[in-house]
């Protein structure tokens, strides 16, 4: 999908998930950053980026991403769970 459209946010998010599953945190974070910019009203890339930042030991940055996801959708369960678990 990215070959056809470099600005396809869901494809960046899905690629980030694949990288995260492989443990490639830098690549995952980069894809989630793209997805976050391309999908400003969707909290999922922010939650995925937060998970990636957690795994990289960057707790404060992860908390900030969870908070941003909750600003978009205050009842987003994955963001609530992630933030609560991290705190």
N, C-alpha and C positions, 0 to 999 in steps of 0.2 A: 504494500500500500504506500509506503514511503517513497518508493521509486516513482510511482505515479503522481504522488502529491506530498511534497516535503512538509507541508503545513497541515497534515492530517493528525490532529491531536490524539484521538483514540489509538492510532497506530504507534505513536511515540509512547503512550502509556503502556500499551501491551508489550512493546519491546523492552521497556523498563522493567516490567514484571518478569520477563524472561531473563534479563540480566540479573535481577535480584535473586531469582531462584538458583542461578549459577554461581552466586556469590560475588559477582562482578559489580561491586558497590559504586565505583566511580562512573562506570557506563550507565548503570541504573539511574543514578542521581541525575546524570546529564539528560537522559530521556525524560525523566519525570519533570525536570525543569522546563524542557520544551513543551511537554503536555500541559504543565501548569500555565504557561504563557498563552497557549493556544486554546485552552478551555477555562477561561477565567471564572465561569459560573459553576464549575464542577469540582467538588471537594476531593474526589478520588485520587487524582495525581498528587495532591498535597499530603494525603494520608500515606500514600505509597512512598513519597519522598521522606516523610517523617520516619517511617519504618526503616528506610535505608540509612538515614542519619543516625537513628538509634543504633543500628548494627555497626556503624562506623565510630560509635562512642561520642557522638555530638548531641548530647541530650538537650541542651538549651535550644539548639537549632531545631531539633525534632519537636520540642514543645511549641515553638513558634509556628511550625507548619501545622500542627494539630489545631492550634488556636485559629489559624487562618481558615482551615477547613470548617471549623465550627462557626466562624463568622459568615461563611457562605450558607451552610445548612446547620443550624444550631442543634438539630436532633440527629445528626449523622452518627450512627452507632459505632462504627469503626473508629472514628475520630475520638469519640467520648471514651471508648475502651482503651485506646492507645494512650491518650493523655492521662487517664486515671492510672493505668498500669505504670507509666513512666514516672509519674509523680510519687 
